[in-house]
């Protein structure tokens, strides 16, 4: 979703979304064939960023990963039972965080 849609779902301004991306509370990347950065819709749940997403983003950014790489891992890695983003949304983030810490070393 674009930043304006994310802002609407979060109940904040677009400027606040920009700050949330800069402070690694959310991640954004430019999808193929679309102009401008977008935030994956699954990063927002019940009007808030998914629980544990911010901490995970900080760990992976500290490990040298950029937003595009982090988003790809969250949606494409299937070593867990399911994708990491699904585990976070289902409040099963412990294993996701452990794997992120191992990747960041």
N, C-alpha and C positions, 0 to 999 in steps of 0.2 A: 504494500500500500504506500501511497505517497505520504509525505510528511503532514499535509493538511488532514488527510483521513486519519492518520495516527493521532494527531493532536485532538481531533474530534472524539475519537474513541477513548482517549486518556483524559479528556476534559481539561486540556491545557492549550497553550498557544503553540504555534509553529516554532517560535523562538525557544520555548521550553523543550520541544522535541529535539531541536538542534543541540541544545545544551545536554540533553540526556544521551545523545549519540556521542558527543565530545567527551562526556564523563563516563562512557561505557556502561550506561544503564540500558541502552538499546544499541543495536548495530544496524547499519544500512549499507547497501551496495547498489550499483547500477546493474539492473538485470539486462540480459541480452535483448536487444531490439527495443528497449524502452529508454527514454531520456530521463535523466535525473536519478538521484538515489531513492531507493524504496526500502521500506522496513517490512520484513516478513510478517504477515498478518498473525501468524501463530505466536509471535513474540508478545502479543497483548492478550490478556485473559481477564475477563470480568472488570474491564476498565483500568487495569494496571499491567505493568510489565510482568511477565511470567516470573513466579517466585524462583529465585536462585540464578536468574539470567545475568543480572549485573555482576555478581561475584564470579561467575563463570567467564564472562567477557573480560573482566580485569585479569584473571589468571592467564587466559590465553593471550591477551595483549601484552602482558608482562613477558610472556614466553616468545614474543616476536611475531605472533600471528596478526594479520589484518582482518578487517571486518568481512571481506569477501571469503577468506579462508575459513573463518569461524562459522559463517553462515553455511558454507558448503559442508563442513563437518557436522554441524547440528542436524542438517537435513539429509545427508547422504550416507553417513556412517551407520552401519546396521550390525555392529558387533554386539551391541546390547540386544536384549529382546526388544526390537523396535529401534527407532531413531532416537538420538539424544534429545531432540526437541520434544518428542512425545513423552519421554521419561520425565523431563522437567515439568511439562504441563500436567502430568498425572501425579505430581509430588513424589517422584522416585528419583530425585536428583543426586543422591549420594554417590552412586556409581558413575554418573556423568561427571561430577566434580572430581572424583578420584582419577578418572581417565584424562580429564583436562589437565590436572596437576602433573600427571606423568608425561603428557605431551609437551608441556611447557618447560620441562627440564632440559 
